[in-house]
Amino acid sequence: MTISYEMFAEFIAEETGAPPATVWVICSRCHGEGTLAGWPGAYTEADRAEWSEEDYEAYATFTRPCEKCAGTGKLRELPADSPHAEAWAEWCAEEAADRAVRRAESGYAW
């Protein structure tokens, strides 16, 4: 199971009776634009070589919503001085370790 900040905030709210204080930050993935261009890694240079210039222009102007911020360009984050920041870092580290174990057990090596 992949965790999210929303799951963590819900957990903190259940434990303390109030959600953690957050601040708005610009999304680091799309740099606040809310969209990303194309699908990186979806096509190889060999694929691209077969395209006409019009095909490439159409692909190069295609945008999709950013997955990280759901197209808003901003995210809620814990401030660095939050009393919950250390717990969030531990939560993320545990999730990363769990994902690594699941990948190793399933044979995926990324």
Backbone bond lengths (Angstrom), bond angles and torsions (degrees), N, CA, C in turn:
res aa  C-N    CA-C-N  psi(-1)  N-CA   C-N-CA  omega(-1)  CA-C   N-CA-C  phi
1 M - - - 1.445 - - 1.517 108.78 -
2 T 1.301 116.98 133.08 1.445 121.69 177.38 1.521 109.01 -90.34
3 I 1.302 115.65 133.25 1.448 119.39 179.13 1.518 109.60 -90.69
4 S 1.303 115.34 161.43 1.447 120.54 176.19 1.516 108.21 -136.44
5 Y 1.316 115.33 165.26 1.452 118.71 177.90 1.525 110.03 -61.72
6 E 1.333 116.91 -35.08 1.458 120.49 179.62 1.531 110.90 -60.79
7 M 1.336 116.80 -40.59 1.464 120.54 177.48 1.525 110.61 -64.06
8 F 1.318 116.41 -41.60 1.457 121.03 179.03 1.530 110.35 -64.34
9 A 1.327 117.57 -45.97 1.466 121.33 179.99 1.527 110.84 -61.55
10 E 1.332 116.22 -38.99 1.465 120.36 177.59 1.532 110.19 -64.08
11 F 1.319 116.64 -41.87 1.463 121.27 177.95 1.529 110.41 -61.13
12 I 1.327 117.20 -46.64 1.467 121.21 179.68 1.525 110.12 -62.53
13 A 1.332 116.88 -41.68 1.467 120.37 179.39 1.523 110.98 -62.20
14 E 1.326 117.37 -40.14 1.466 120.79 178.33 1.525 110.77 -66.56
15 E 1.338 116.50 -38.53 1.465 120.62 -178.08 1.526 113.17 -74.09
16 T 1.335 116.57 -38.71 1.463 120.35 -172.97 1.520 114.16 -107.06
17 G 1.315 117.03 -16.14 1.463 120.36 -177.24 1.515 113.90 90.35
18 A 1.340 117.90 -1.51 1.461 121.68 179.20 1.524 109.06 -148.36
19 P 1.330 117.34 142.57 1.470 118.80 177.51 1.527 110.18 -69.29
20 P 1.324 117.24 153.40 1.466 119.08 178.55 1.526 111.15 -68.22
21 A 1.326 115.61 148.09 1.465 120.37 176.57 1.524 108.76 -69.61
22 T 1.324 115.86 138.59 1.467 120.45 -179.36 1.520 110.01 -131.29
23 V 1.317 114.83 167.45 1.462 121.96 174.92 1.523 107.85 -127.21
24 W 1.331 116.41 152.35 1.462 120.78 174.92 1.519 108.64 -81.45
25 V 1.328 116.36 137.09 1.466 122.10 175.08 1.531 108.56 -134.08
26 I 1.313 115.50 155.02 1.462 121.38 176.64 1.527 108.66 -72.43
27 C 1.312 116.66 136.06 1.464 122.04 179.84 1.531 109.54 -61.85
28 S 1.327 115.51 128.73 1.468 119.89 -179.05 1.525 112.40 -77.30
29 R 1.321 117.74 -19.91 1.477 120.70 -178.28 1.521 111.13 -77.05
30 C 1.338 116.99 -47.52 1.475 120.13 -176.22 1.527 112.34 -106.15
31 H 1.336 117.45 0.97 1.461 123.68 179.53 1.529 112.31 58.40
32 G 1.331 115.66 35.72 1.454 121.05 175.97 1.512 115.18 85.97
33 E 1.327 117.79 -2.61 1.462 120.73 -178.43 1.528 112.46 -76.51
34 G 1.324 117.26 -29.62 1.460 121.12 -178.54 1.518 114.00 85.50
35 T 1.331 117.04 -8.13 1.462 120.85 -179.93 1.523 110.12 -133.62
36 L 1.317 114.31 158.54 1.456 122.27 175.00 1.518 108.11 -126.07
37 A 1.307 116.58 152.43 1.460 120.55 -178.82 1.518 110.79 -91.39
38 G 1.329 115.50 135.67 1.463 121.51 173.29 1.511 114.35 55.06
39 W 1.303 114.82 -158.59 1.463 122.93 177.59 1.503 107.55 -129.31
40 P 1.341 119.39 92.28 1.459 121.33 -177.50 1.523 112.07 -53.73
41 G 1.326 115.31 132.83 1.451 120.60 178.26 1.513 114.43 81.66
42 A 1.333 117.61 -0.57 1.458 119.95 -177.78 1.533 111.70 -77.07
43 Y 1.324 117.10 -25.85 1.455 121.07 -178.45 1.525 110.10 -129.46
44 T 1.305 116.32 144.63 1.460 121.38 176.49 1.517 109.31 -92.34
45 E 1.318 116.61 170.65 1.463 120.28 175.99 1.529 110.61 -64.12
46 A 1.338 117.18 -31.09 1.466 119.85 176.98 1.527 110.16 -64.40
47 D 1.345 116.84 -41.16 1.467 120.36 175.87 1.518 109.44 -61.81
48 R 1.319 115.84 -47.22 1.458 121.61 -176.64 1.530 111.34 -60.91
49 A 1.329 116.96 -35.03 1.466 121.06 -178.68 1.523 111.84 -63.83
50 E 1.325 117.28 -23.38 1.461 121.16 -179.60 1.527 112.83 -84.85
51 W 1.325 117.30 -11.14 1.460 121.02 -177.19 1.522 112.05 -81.09
52 S 1.304 114.54 151.43 1.459 119.40 170.60 1.527 107.59 -80.55
53 E 1.302 116.61 167.51 1.470 120.55 178.28 1.535 110.45 -62.10
54 E 1.333 117.20 -36.00 1.466 121.22 178.55 1.539 110.99 -65.36
55 D 1.339 116.27 -40.48 1.469 120.07 177.64 1.530 110.64 -61.56
56 Y 1.338 115.32 -43.70 1.457 119.07 -179.15 1.521 111.07 -65.98
57 E 1.315 117.68 -41.68 1.468 121.02 178.46 1.533 110.55 -60.82
58 A 1.330 116.54 -41.00 1.461 120.16 178.96 1.523 110.90 -64.43
59 Y 1.312 116.55 -41.20 1.467 120.42 179.00 1.523 110.70 -68.61
60 A 1.322 116.87 -42.01 1.463 121.23 -176.50 1.527 111.83 -66.09
61 T 1.320 118.43 -24.26 1.462 120.81 -179.85 1.525 112.68 -97.51
62 F 1.339 117.63 -1.78 1.459 121.69 177.95 1.526 109.69 -72.18
63 T 1.310 117.29 132.24 1.461 121.04 176.13 1.518 109.21 -125.60
64 R 1.325 114.93 156.31 1.456 121.95 178.37 1.522 107.71 -137.85
65 P 1.316 117.79 155.72 1.468 119.29 179.11 1.527 110.66 -64.20
66 C 1.300 115.96 144.40 1.461 121.93 176.79 1.526 108.60 -68.15
67 E 1.338 116.23 131.38 1.462 120.50 -179.21 1.525 111.73 -72.37
68 K 1.312 117.24 -31.40 1.464 120.56 -175.15 1.530 111.78 -69.39
69 C 1.333 117.52 -43.34 1.468 120.80 -176.15 1.525 112.67 -108.56
70 A 1.326 117.32 5.08 1.476 122.91 -178.63 1.530 112.06 58.69
71 G 1.329 116.21 30.55 1.455 120.70 175.33 1.518 115.44 85.41
72 T 1.324 118.49 4.27 1.463 119.98 -178.72 1.523 112.85 -86.50
73 G 1.327 117.83 -23.93 1.452 121.25 -178.52 1.518 113.47 85.30
74 K 1.333 116.29 -3.20 1.463 119.25 -179.80 1.520 110.19 -141.26
75 L 1.329 114.97 158.58 1.464 121.80 -179.53 1.514 109.46 -137.28
76 R 1.305 115.71 156.60 1.466 120.98 171.73 1.516 107.31 -93.94
77 E 1.337 116.31 134.32 1.460 121.63 178.09 1.514 109.13 -136.59
78 L 1.308 114.21 158.70 1.457 119.29 173.15 1.516 108.84 -73.64
79 P 1.332 118.42 137.50 1.465 118.57 173.30 1.531 109.40 -66.39
80 A 1.306 116.67 154.18 1.467 121.03 -177.56 1.524 112.01 -58.70
81 D 1.324 117.87 -31.08 1.463 120.83 -178.60 1.532 113.20 -90.82
82 S 1.325 116.99 11.50 1.465 120.81 179.54 1.520 110.88 -66.90
83 P 1.336 117.06 140.26 1.461 118.68 176.27 1.538 112.15 -67.11
84 H 1.321 116.90 -13.62 1.466 121.21 -178.68 1.528 112.83 -97.51
85 A 1.335 117.57 -4.36 1.466 120.90 -176.12 1.524 111.91 -60.40
86 E 1.321 117.62 -42.32 1.459 120.58 -179.82 1.529 110.94 -65.48
87 A 1.335 117.13 -40.70 1.466 120.66 178.53 1.528 110.49 -64.34
88 W 1.336 117.78 -39.10 1.468 121.60 178.07 1.528 110.31 -64.06
89 A 1.335 117.53 -42.43 1.462 120.93 178.93 1.528 110.32 -63.36
90 E 1.322 117.30 -41.61 1.466 120.81 177.53 1.525 110.77 -64.46
91 W 1.327 116.82 -42.03 1.460 122.44 179.95 1.530 108.81 -59.85
92 C 1.331 117.41 -46.55 1.469 121.75 -179.80 1.533 111.13 -64.70
93 A 1.324 117.28 -40.82 1.465 120.57 179.61 1.523 110.81 -64.21
94 E 1.330 116.72 -41.54 1.465 120.22 178.11 1.531 110.81 -64.15
95 E 1.330 116.89 -41.13 1.463 120.07 178.83 1.528 110.74 -64.77
96 A 1.323 117.27 -41.43 1.467 120.77 178.58 1.526 110.52 -62.48
97 A 1.314 116.98 -41.42 1.470 120.63 178.56 1.522 110.54 -65.36
98 D 1.330 117.27 -41.58 1.468 120.78 177.66 1.532 111.14 -62.52
99 R 1.338 116.89 -41.81 1.470 120.14 179.05 1.521 110.06 -63.74
100 A 1.329 117.32 -40.13 1.465 120.72 179.64 1.526 110.73 -63.02
101 V 1.312 117.38 -41.03 1.468 121.22 177.88 1.523 110.02 -64.44
102 R 1.322 117.18 -45.44 1.476 120.26 179.78 1.522 111.31 -61.86
103 R 1.346 117.25 -41.31 1.473 120.10 177.88 1.524 110.37 -63.48
104 A 1.326 117.28 -43.76 1.466 121.02 -178.98 1.526 110.21 -64.48
105 E 1.314 117.11 -41.77 1.475 120.35 -178.85 1.526 111.88 -70.31
106 S 1.332 116.92 -28.36 1.457 119.30 -177.93 1.525 112.87 -89.76
107 G 1.327 117.29 -10.25 1.458 120.60 179.18 1.512 113.73 96.22
108 Y 1.336 118.48 -3.74 1.454 120.43 176.74 1.515 108.62 -78.26
109 A 1.312 116.18 138.02 1.470 119.19 -177.09 1.519 111.44 -122.82
110 W 1.308 118.27 53.30 1.451 119.18 175.61 1.421 109.66 -116.92
